[in-house]
Amino acid sequence: MVNYVLVAGAWLGAWVWDEVVPLLRAAGHGAYPLTLSGLADKQGVPAGQQTHVEDIVGEVDRLGLDNVVLVGHSYSGIPVGQAAEQIGDRLSRVIFVDSDVPVDGKSFVSGWPDVRAAVEASIAETGGFWAPPAAAGYAGHGLTDEQIEHMVDEATPHPGATLTEPAELAGSLAELPATYIKCVLDGPEPIPAVAKLLTSEKRRLVELETGHWPMLSAPGELARILLDAAER
């Protein structure tokens, strides 16, 4: 039995894992979706980059988990990667789902120079938050109209400080056992920071033929990959 701690990306909360959690539990494992501070049902809670790291480590501590598989989607790969380093021998594996990865001293926006200005402008215009996309922003990712409508209704502004503050790593992320899931409809190639980490012998790349939100567009296939990765 392993214990999955599932962390969604920008704008989202624990709710986005609703179709994946029952599949993991049916296979006999623990599955614990987590909402990060400042998002979804935790709106109004001040949050910076290290707040989100503390959210994840604190959840592992609060639940008394071991044999932990940390799963980070999109933005949350950055705090998940830092938390994976901090939980030590309680970590079984970290799984990055079409995500960013932490680079010591670098922020989320520093890894996206082509959109950095737009993100920072949104943060300035919305009082410190990155505004979620309109429906058109979810097009082309294998989502149904109903799923897109649900995303638009449930998404919440993302705390800007978590995107601009730097990650902090004590060692090399390449030393952690990890799987990276690349959702090919979101682009066929991993971003440079991910490509660099995939050269490690402890890394495994899995391609998934769907868009950036596989927990909605392909929950069964995503669950299968998560289960398979935990057995390696």
N, C-alpha and C positions, 0 to 999 in steps of 0.2 A: 504494500500500500504506500502510495506517495500522497503528498498534500500539495495541491496546486493553489497558488495565490495568484489570482487573475486581475491584472490592472489594465484598464482601458486607456486610450489615448486622449488627446486634447478634446475638450468640450463634453466628454462623456462620463458616465458613472457606472457603478456595478451592474446596473440594469442591462447593459449592452451584452453581458455574458449569459443572459437568461436561457438561451437555447443550447449553450455549451455545457453549463454546469450539470444538468441532469445526466448528460451522456458520460461525463467523467465519474459522477457518483454511481451510475449504474454499473460501471466497470470496477467498482469496489474501492475507489479512491476518494480522498477528501478534496473538496473544491470550494474555494473561498473567494468570491468576487469582492473587490475592494474599490470604494469610491475615494479618490484623493481629496485632500482639503481644498475647499473653495469651489468645488464642482457638485453638480446634481444636488443630492440631499444634504451636502455639506457646504452649500453656498453661504457666503458671508464669513467663512473661516479664513483668516489671513494666511497666505501661503507663498513661500519662496521655494527655490529648488530643493534646499535641504529639508524643508517641511515635508515634501513629498517622499523623500528618502526615509525620513523618520516615520511617516505613515506606514510604509511597507514593512520596515523593520519592527515597528511597534505592533503591527498585526501578527507577525510571526511570533513575537514575544507574548502577546496577549492570549493567543490561542494555544501556546505551548507546543508549536509544531516542530517536527524534525522531518528528515527526508523530504525537503521542500523543493518544489519546482516553481520558480518564479516566472511568471509569464507577463511580458510587457508588450503592449501594442502601441505602435506609432510613437508619439511623444514620450510615453511612459517608459520606453526602453531606456531612457536616460536615468531616471531615478531607480528603475528596477536593476540596472547594471551596477549602480553604486550600492544598492541594498544587498545584492547578491554577494558582493565583496564583504559586507559587514556581518552577514549572518554566519559566516565561517563554515564549520563542518555540519551545520544543519542543512546546508544547500546540497541538493542532489544534482540539479541542473537549472540553468536559466534559458528560457526560450524567448527569443525576440520575434514578434509577429509584425513583419513589414514595418520595422521600427527604426528609430534613431538609436544610437548607442552612445554612452558617455565617453567623452575625451577629456582627460584631466585639464582643467583650466579653460575649457571651452563651453559655451552655452548652446542651447537649442538653435537660436537664430544664427549663431556663427557658422553652423553647419549648412545653412541654406542661404548663401549670399544672394541668390536670385530673388528670394521672397522676403529677405530680411527687412527691407525698407517698408514693405507693405504691412508686415506684422507689427513693426514698431509704430507705424502710423496708426494702426487699429488700436494698439494699446494706449496711445496718446489721446485718441479721439473718444475712447470709451471709458475713460477714468481708470486705466490700469488693467484692462482686460483685452484679450484677443477675442473678437466677436466670432461666433460660429458661422459657417457658410450658409448661404441660402440653398434651396433645393438643387439648383443647377450645379453646385459644388460636389454633389454626391453622384452625379450622372456618370455613366460609363464604368461603373464599378460592380455591376451584376446585382444591383439592388432592385427590388420591385418598387412600384410607385408607393405602395403602402409602407414599405420599409423606409423609404426616403421621407415620407410625411412624418413617420414616427421619429426619425432622427432629427428633423427640423423642430418638432414639438418638444423633444426631450433635451436637446443639446443646450448647454449653458455656457456663458462666457468663461474663457479660460484665464486664470490669474497670470498676468503678464510677467511678474517677477520670476516665475518658474521657467520662463522661456529665455530670459536675458541673464540670469545669474549662472555662473560657471559650475560645471560638475567638479566633484572632488574625489579622486581615486588615490588610494595609498599604494597600490601595486598595478600590475598589468592586467587589464581585462582579458587578455588572451589566455591567461592561466586558468580561467574559469571554464568548466564544462558547459558548452552552450550549443543550441540549435538556432539557426536563423531561418525563418519562413519568409520567402519572398513571394508576394502576391503580384503576379506578372501583369495583370491589367493596370496596375499602378506604375508600370515601368519595368522593363525586362532586367535591368541591371541594378544591383545594390548601390547605395550612395558610397562615395570614396572611403569614409570612415569604416563602414561595414565591410567593404571589399578588403581593406587592410587587415581587419580582424579575422576574416575568413581564411587567411593564410595559415592560421594556427592549426595544429593537429587536433586540438580539442574542439574544433568548430565543425559543425555539419550544416550544409545548406540544403533546404528543401523548397522546391518551387510549388506554388499552389495556383491553379488556373482560375483565379477570381480576382476581385478588386480589393481595395484597401481595408474594407471592413468585413473580413471573412467570417467573423462570429455571427454576422447576420446573413451574408450571401452564401456561405458554405459551412454552416455549423457542424454538420456531421463529418465532413472531410477534415476540418480543423481539429475537431476532437480526436479523430483517428491519428493525426500527426502528433498531437500532444501526448497521446497515450503511447505511441510508438517511441517518441523521443525519450520518454521517462524510463523506458526499458533498456536504453543503451548505456 
